[in-house]
Amino acid sequence: MINEIKQDAQERMSKSIDSLKSNLNKVRTGRAHRSLLDNIVVEYYGMDTPLNQVGNISTPDARTLAITVFDKGMIGAVEKAILKSDLGLNPSSQGTLIRIPLPPLTEERRKDLVKVVRNEGENSKIAIRNIRRDANSDIKSLEKEKGIGEDEQHQAEDQIQKITNSFVKQVDELLTVKEAELMEI
């Protein structure tokens, strides 16, 4: 039973790390990356469709994204969707190709983005600690029901704490890498 609790806690903490990675990928660093446009949806024949399904996204250089739209009639809708996103990008079209130049980030904007990244990291740490709390309360309820002894309870709680520490360390490492990426000129 204790192993099931630990396994569940590990899986949930792992999902928190995956969520953090996804959220950090959305933070723009000034470098062109295809994942920057992952959350943009375009209205395509009355349905919201992800941008990567209406065109091919590429990075011709470090500061430019290019989208080759499959359907010429969709160019206006794709441009509108990019403009509506909160990314601050200005697309320009040339036939079926849409170019999106990425402006360099100012020092002030970089510092703001570092604050956003730290906030995301703190939210992930809070989620991980909540998972630890849930696992520890499950272990305590097992001990109260006499399913395990007091020594087993303390050992299990120590193991849960070690798992928690390893995931918090992963969060810190991800934040360090992202902050360095953001402050790089």
JOPE-V365032 format. One record per helix or strand of 3 or more residues. SS is the DSSP state (H for helix, E for strand). FROM is the first residue (numbers start at 1). LEN is the number of residues. Records with the same first field share a line. If there is no record, write none. Layout:
SS = FROM-LEN / FROM-LEN
This chain:
H = 2-24 / 34-4 / 51-3 / 72-13 / 107-38 / 150-34
E = 41-4 / 47-4 / 55-7 / 64-6 / 90-5 / 97-5
